[in-house]
Amino acid sequence: MAARARGTRSRATARAVRVRVSRVAGADDLPLPRYATRDAAGLDLVAAVDGEQVVPPGARALVPTGVRLAIPRGFEGQVRPRSGLALRQGILLPNAPGTIDADYRGELSVIVWNTGSEPFVVKRGDRIAQLVIAPVARATLELVSGLDETERGAGGFGHTGVGGRPSGARRKRSRS
């Protein structure tokens, strides 16, 4: 099993993507995005605020990270929330995952939303989100006169139901 794990890790390392990064003026004191552990999926992004930024309950704020990225063509950056902030302070990213396109060269900023009951204080250098680099599949659309039928059909939000039973399904009444 250990040999298999090493083989898997080697294949994962072979798929590493080189992403060029530069600091925004005034962010030299902040760490570059980095993985907290060897197997972490996301790079930690830190706040490049001047001093502190307070996000009142129910409010949204744009938090700068102090970095600019050059993501290679065929990839995107996905900005995702940190689970600990979501659980403990109610800090969510309303557009999660936020997409960073390969051709964007501006400073990476994170929209945070305080769904908690207390003001959230963002301090310079706080880890506020994570960035996952992922491949992008480009679609070629083909206009057709009709689509194949499926079991789900046009069933929309909530159609698959709760508890393994489609929401539109009815229980059969037993005749006793």
Contacts in CASP RR format, 6 or more apart in sequence:
PFRMAT RR
TARGET T0000
AUTHOR 0000-0000-0000
METHOD contacts of the structure
MODEL  1
MAARARGTRSRATARAVRVRVSRVAGADDLPLPRYATRDAAGLDLVAAVD
GEQVVPPGARALVPTGVRLAIPRGFEGQVRPRSGLALRQGILLPNAPGTI
DADYRGELSVIVWNTGSEPFVVKRGDRIAQLVIAPVARATLELVSGLDET
ERGAGGFGHTGVGGRPSGARRKRSRS
17 72 0 8 1.000
17 75 0 8 1.000
17 133 0 8 1.000
18 72 0 8 1.000
19 69 0 8 1.000
19 70 0 8 1.000
19 71 0 8 1.000
19 72 0 8 1.000
19 75 0 8 1.000
19 133 0 8 1.000
20 69 0 8 1.000
20 70 0 8 1.000
21 32 0 8 1.000
21 33 0 8 1.000
21 67 0 8 1.000
21 68 0 8 1.000
21 69 0 8 1.000
21 70 0 8 1.000
22 67 0 8 1.000
22 68 0 8 1.000
23 30 0 8 1.000
23 32 0 8 1.000
23 66 0 8 1.000
23 67 0 8 1.000
23 68 0 8 1.000
24 48 0 8 1.000
24 64 0 8 1.000
24 66 0 8 1.000
24 67 0 8 1.000
24 68 0 8 1.000
24 107 0 8 1.000
26 48 0 8 1.000
26 66 0 8 1.000
27 48 0 8 1.000
27 66 0 8 1.000
27 67 0 8 1.000
30 46 0 8 1.000
30 48 0 8 1.000
30 66 0 8 1.000
30 124 0 8 1.000
30 125 0 8 1.000
31 46 0 8 1.000
31 125 0 8 1.000
32 67 0 8 1.000
33 43 0 8 1.000
33 44 0 8 1.000
33 45 0 8 1.000
33 46 0 8 1.000
33 65 0 8 1.000
33 67 0 8 1.000
33 131 0 8 1.000
34 43 0 8 1.000
34 44 0 8 1.000
35 42 0 8 1.000
35 43 0 8 1.000
35 44 0 8 1.000
36 44 0 8 1.000
40 130 0 8 1.000
41 130 0 8 1.000
41 132 0 8 1.000
42 80 0 8 1.000
42 130 0 8 1.000
42 131 0 8 1.000
42 132 0 8 1.000
43 130 0 8 1.000
43 131 0 8 1.000
43 132 0 8 1.000
43 133 0 8 1.000
44 127 0 8 1.000
44 130 0 8 1.000
45 65 0 8 1.000
45 67 0 8 1.000
45 79 0 8 1.000
45 108 0 8 1.000
45 110 0 8 1.000
45 127 0 8 1.000
45 128 0 8 1.000
45 129 0 8 1.000
45 130 0 8 1.000
45 131 0 8 1.000
46 65 0 8 1.000
46 125 0 8 1.000
46 126 0 8 1.000
46 127 0 8 1.000
46 128 0 8 1.000
47 53 0 8 1.000
47 63 0 8 1.000
47 64 0 8 1.000
47 65 0 8 1.000
47 122 0 8 1.000
47 123 0 8 1.000
47 124 0 8 1.000
47 125 0 8 1.000
47 126 0 8 1.000
47 128 0 8 1.000
48 63 0 8 1.000
48 64 0 8 1.000
48 65 0 8 1.000
48 66 0 8 1.000
48 67 0 8 1.000
48 124 0 8 1.000
48 125 0 8 1.000
49 63 0 8 1.000
49 64 0 8 1.000
49 122 0 8 1.000
49 123 0 8 1.000
49 124 0 8 1.000
50 124 0 8 1.000
51 123 0 8 1.000
51 124 0 8 1.000
52 121 0 8 1.000
52 122 0 8 1.000
52 123 0 8 1.000
52 124 0 8 1.000
53 61 0 8 1.000
53 63 0 8 1.000
53 121 0 8 1.000
53 122 0 8 1.000
54 119 0 8 1.000
54 120 0 8 1.000
54 121 0 8 1.000
54 122 0 8 1.000
55 61 0 8 1.000
55 91 0 8 1.000
55 112 0 8 1.000
55 114 0 8 1.000
55 119 0 8 1.000
55 120 0 8 1.000
55 121 0 8 1.000
55 122 0 8 1.000
56 114 0 8 1.000
56 119 0 8 1.000
57 114 0 8 1.000
57 115 0 8 1.000
57 116 0 8 1.000
57 117 0 8 1.000
57 118 0 8 1.000
57 119 0 8 1.000
58 113 0 8 1.000
58 114 0 8 1.000
58 115 0 8 1.000
58 116 0 8 1.000
59 113 0 8 1.000
59 114 0 8 1.000
60 94 0 8 1.000
60 111 0 8 1.000
60 112 0 8 1.000
60 113 0 8 1.000
60 114 0 8 1.000
61 111 0 8 1.000
61 112 0 8 1.000
61 114 0 8 1.000
61 122 0 8 1.000
62 109 0 8 1.000
62 110 0 8 1.000
62 111 0 8 1.000
63 109 0 8 1.000
63 110 0 8 1.000
63 111 0 8 1.000
63 112 0 8 1.000
63 122 0 8 1.000
63 128 0 8 1.000
64 107 0 8 1.000
64 108 0 8 1.000
64 109 0 8 1.000
65 107 0 8 1.000
65 108 0 8 1.000
65 109 0 8 1.000
65 110 0 8 1.000
65 128 0 8 1.000
66 107 0 8 1.000
66 108 0 8 1.000
67 107 0 8 1.000
67 108 0 8 1.000
68 105 0 8 1.000
68 106 0 8 1.000
68 107 0 8 1.000
68 108 0 8 1.000
69 77 0 8 1.000
69 100 0 8 1.000
69 104 0 8 1.000
69 105 0 8 1.000
69 108 0 8 1.000
70 105 0 8 1.000
71 77 0 8 1.000
71 100 0 8 1.000
71 101 0 8 1.000
71 102 0 8 1.000
71 104 0 8 1.000
71 133 0 8 1.000
72 102 0 8 1.000
73 102 0 8 1.000
73 103 0 8 1.000
74 102 0 8 1.000
74 135 0 8 1.000
74 136 0 8 1.000
74 138 0 8 1.000
75 102 0 8 1.000
75 133 0 8 1.000
75 134 0 8 1.000
75 135 0 8 1.000
75 136 0 8 1.000
76 99 0 8 1.000
76 100 0 8 1.000
76 101 0 8 1.000
76 102 0 8 1.000
76 133 0 8 1.000
76 134 0 8 1.000
76 136 0 8 1.000
77 98 0 8 1.000
77 99 0 8 1.000
77 100 0 8 1.000
77 131 0 8 1.000
77 132 0 8 1.000
77 133 0 8 1.000
77 134 0 8 1.000
78 97 0 8 1.000
78 98 0 8 1.000
78 99 0 8 1.000
78 100 0 8 1.000
78 131 0 8 1.000
78 132 0 8 1.000
78 133 0 8 1.000
78 134 0 8 1.000
79 93 0 8 1.000
79 96 0 8 1.000
79 97 0 8 1.000
79 98 0 8 1.000
79 99 0 8 1.000
79 100 0 8 1.000
79 108 0 8 1.000
79 110 0 8 1.000
79 129 0 8 1.000
79 130 0 8 1.000
79 131 0 8 1.000
80 93 0 8 1.000
80 96 0 8 1.000
80 97 0 8 1.000
80 98 0 8 1.000
80 129 0 8 1.000
80 130 0 8 1.000
80 131 0 8 1.000
80 132 0 8 1.000
81 91 0 8 1.000
81 92 0 8 1.000
81 93 0 8 1.000
81 96 0 8 1.000
81 129 0 8 1.000
81 130 0 8 1.000
82 91 0 8 1.000
82 127 0 8 1.000
82 128 0 8 1.000
82 129 0 8 1.000
82 130 0 8 1.000
85 91 0 8 1.000
85 128 0 8 1.000
86 92 0 8 1.000
89 114 0 8 1.000
89 116 0 8 1.000
89 118 0 8 1.000
89 120 0 8 1.000
90 114 0 8 1.000
90 115 0 8 1.000
90 116 0 8 1.000
90 120 0 8 1.000
91 112 0 8 1.000
91 113 0 8 1.000
91 114 0 8 1.000
91 115 0 8 1.000
91 116 0 8 1.000
91 120 0 8 1.000
91 128 0 8 1.000
92 112 0 8 1.000
92 113 0 8 1.000
92 115 0 8 1.000
93 110 0 8 1.000
93 111 0 8 1.000
93 112 0 8 1.000
93 113 0 8 1.000
93 129 0 8 1.000
94 111 0 8 1.000
94 113 0 8 1.000
95 111 0 8 1.000
97 132 0 8 1.000
100 108 0 8 1.000
100 131 0 8 1.000
102 136 0 8 1.000
108 131 0 8 1.000
110 128 0 8 1.000
110 129 0 8 1.000
112 120 0 8 1.000
112 122 0 8 1.000
112 128 0 8 1.000
112 129 0 8 1.000
114 120 0 8 1.000
122 128 0 8 1.000
152 159 0 8 1.000
152 160 0 8 1.000
158 167 0 8 1.000
159 166 0 8 1.000
159 167 0 8 1.000
159 168 0 8 1.000
160 166 0 8 1.000
160 167 0 8 1.000
161 167 0 8 1.000
161 168 0 8 1.000
END
